[in-house]
Amino acid sequence: MTAIKLAIGAIALAVATKGWALAILVPVGIALGLAVGGFVAGLRARDNGDSFWDGFAYFIRFDWAMTVAISSVLFAVTMGIGAGVSGMGSIGVSKAAAAKKGGVIAGLPNAVKSKGLGKLDWSKKRFDGMTTEQHVRLHEVANNAKSKHSVFSGDAVKITNRAWKNRGNAIVTTNTGNGNTVYTIPFKKAGMTGGKSVIVPSPCNSVTIVIQKGTSNLLVTAFPS
């Protein structure tokens, strides 16, 4: 019968996901469901002037299948959700472990070891007379005179420094024409696209940080991307 098949399926699922110890709860749960259902049916029978045990027996005899089916389905659904949550947790742990070992997180190669790179060095001398901080802060305001000019969503220096701490998740480009190293680092809501060539601005969810050739942390520029 369908109810019995569902019960067997629930037990099999419990054994496969949690082992025999939890599988025992399936028949226990069904028995409790039958007992409660029979008890309620007995009370209703008594209220209608019949015997409590006649109502109890009637329920067990004619309504047991529905109770078994419902209990089995609920148990199977619970086991499925539990297994799914457990699997997601395992994936999260695996990703965290990958981050520490230089693996891959969210499809982004963890190509750069954090050790040895240190904090960003903002001391580069620029040919235009500006400090690196002043140059990066230009991306705090819109500039439609340029074809493309993204704008940070907040303090450019703070966002850049925070992104650099997450450089282990960066996509790294080293084959640039001038020899600089470019880090594209995931950073949600880093800013918005802009410039005269941009008709409809869109969110930037990463920060691009350019490091001076021959150095590990001398900042050239940074902007939302």
C-alpha positions in Angstrom: 0.0 0.0 0.0 1.0 3.6 -0.6 1.2 4.5 3.1 3.5 1.5 3.9 5.7 2.4 0.9 6.0 6.0 2.2 6.9 4.7 5.6 9.6 2.4 4.2 10.9 5.2 2.1 11.2 7.6 5.1 13.1 4.9 7.1 15.4 4.3 4.1 16.1 8.0 3.8 16.8 8.3 7.5 19.2 5.4 7.4 21.0 6.9 4.3 21.3 10.4 5.8 21.5 10.0 9.6 21.9 6.3 10.3 19.8 3.6 12.1 19.7 5.6 15.4 17.5 8.3 13.8 15.6 5.8 11.6 14.0 4.3 14.7 12.2 7.7 15.2 10.2 7.1 12.0 8.0 4.2 13.4 8.0 5.9 16.8 6.7 9.1 15.2 4.0 7.1 13.3 2.9 5.3 16.4 2.6 8.6 18.3 0.6 10.1 15.4 -1.8 7.1 15.5 -2.1 7.3 19.2 -2.9 11.0 19.2 -5.3 10.7 16.3 -7.1 7.8 18.0 -7.3 9.7 21.2 -8.9 12.7 19.5 -11.3 10.4 17.6 -12.2 8.8 20.9 -13.0 12.1 22.5 -15.2 13.1 19.6 -17.0 9.8 19.8 -17.6 10.3 23.5 -18.9 13.8 22.9 -21.4 12.3 20.4 -22.7 9.8 22.9 -20.6 6.8 21.7 -17.9 4.9 23.4 -14.4 6.4 23.6 -12.9 3.1 22.6 -15.2 2.7 19.7 -14.0 6.0 18.3 -10.4 5.1 19.0 -10.7 1.7 17.3 -12.6 3.2 14.3 -9.8 5.7 13.7 -7.0 3.0 13.9 -9.0 0.7 11.6 -10.0 3.1 8.9 -7.8 6.2 9.1 -4.4 4.7 9.9 -3.2 4.9 6.3 -3.5 8.7 6.1 -1.7 9.2 9.4 1.1 6.9 8.3 1.4 8.6 5.0 1.4 12.2 6.4 3.9 11.3 9.2 6.2 9.6 6.6 6.1 12.5 4.2 6.8 15.1 6.9 9.7 13.0 8.2 11.2 12.6 4.7 10.9 16.3 4.0 12.5 17.2 7.3 15.4 14.8 6.5 15.8 16.3 3.1 16.0 19.8 4.4 18.4 18.8 7.1 20.7 17.1 4.6 20.6 20.1 2.4 21.5 22.5 5.2 24.3 20.2 6.3 25.6 20.1 2.7 25.6 23.9 2.5 27.5 24.1 5.8 30.1 21.7 4.5 30.5 23.8 1.3 31.0 26.9 3.5 33.7 25.2 5.6 35.4 23.9 2.4 35.5 27.4 1.0 36.9 28.8 4.2 39.6 26.2 4.2 40.3 27.0 0.5 40.8 30.6 1.4 43.4 29.8 4.0 45.3 27.4 1.6 45.2 29.6 -1.4 42.3 27.8 -3.1 39.3 29.1 -5.0 36.4 30.9 -3.5 33.2 31.8 -5.4 34.9 31.1 -8.7 37.6 33.6 -8.1 41.2 32.3 -8.0 43.0 33.0 -4.7 46.2 33.6 -6.6 47.9 35.8 -4.1 49.3 34.9 -0.7 48.5 37.5 1.9 51.8 37.0 3.7 54.6 39.4 2.8 52.4 41.9 0.9 51.7 44.0 4.0 49.5 47.1 4.1 49.1 49.4 1.1 51.9 51.9 0.6 50.4 55.3 -0.3 53.7 57.1 -0.6 54.3 56.9 -4.4 55.4 60.2 -5.9 53.3 61.2 -8.9 54.3 63.2 -11.9 51.2 65.5 -11.6 52.2 66.6 -8.1 49.2 65.0 -6.4 49.6 62.5 -3.6 48.3 59.0 -4.2 45.5 59.7 -1.7 44.4 62.8 -3.6 44.5 60.9 -6.9 42.3 58.0 -5.5 39.9 60.5 -3.9 39.2 61.9 -7.4 36.9 58.8 -7.6 34.7 60.1 -4.9 33.1 62.6 -7.2 31.6 62.2 -10.7 33.7 63.4 -13.7 31.8 63.5 -17.0 34.8 65.0 -18.7 36.3 61.5 -18.8 34.9 58.7 -20.9 34.8 56.4 -17.9 35.1 57.4 -14.3 33.7 55.2 -11.6 32.8 56.7 -8.2 33.3 55.1 -4.8 30.2 54.7 -2.6 32.0 56.2 0.4 35.5 57.1 1.6 37.8 56.0 -1.2 40.8 55.4 1.1 38.9 53.3 3.6 37.2 51.2 0.9 40.6 50.7 -0.9 42.3 49.6 2.3 39.4 47.3 3.2 39.5 45.7 -0.2 43.3 45.2 0.0 42.7 43.1 3.2 40.6 40.8 1.0 43.2 40.6 -1.8 43.4 36.8 -1.3 40.2 36.6 -3.3 41.5 38.8 -6.1 41.8 38.2 -9.8 45.4 39.2 -10.5 46.8 40.5 -13.8 50.5 40.7 -14.2 51.0 40.9 -17.9 50.2 44.6 -18.2 52.0 46.8 -20.7 53.8 48.8 -18.0 54.6 45.9 -15.7 52.3 46.9 -12.9 50.2 44.3 -11.1 46.5 44.7 -11.2 44.3 43.3 -8.4 40.5 43.1 -9.1 39.1 42.4 -5.6 35.4 41.5 -4.8 33.8 44.2 -2.8 30.0 44.5 -2.8 28.6 48.0 -3.5 32.0 49.5 -3.9 30.6 52.3 -6.1 28.9 53.1 -9.4 30.1 53.3 -13.0 30.2 56.8 -14.5 31.7 59.0 -17.2 30.3 60.5 -20.3 30.3 57.2 -22.2 28.0 55.6 -19.5 24.4 56.2 -20.2 22.9 54.3 -17.3 25.2 53.9 -14.3 25.4 50.4 -12.8 26.8 49.1 -9.4 30.4 48.2 -9.1 31.0 45.1 -6.9 34.8 45.1 -6.9 37.7 47.4 -6.4 40.6 47.5 -8.8 44.0 48.2 -7.2 47.1 48.8 -9.3 50.5 48.1 -7.6 53.8 49.6 -8.9 56.0 47.4 -10.9 58.8 45.8 -8.9 57.0 46.3 -5.6 54.4 44.3 -3.6 52.3 47.0 -2.2 53.2 50.5 -3.6 49.8 51.8 -4.7 49.5 53.5 -8.1 45.7 53.9 -8.2 42.5 52.4 -7.1 38.9 52.7 -8.3 35.5 50.8 -8.2 35.0 48.3 -11.0 
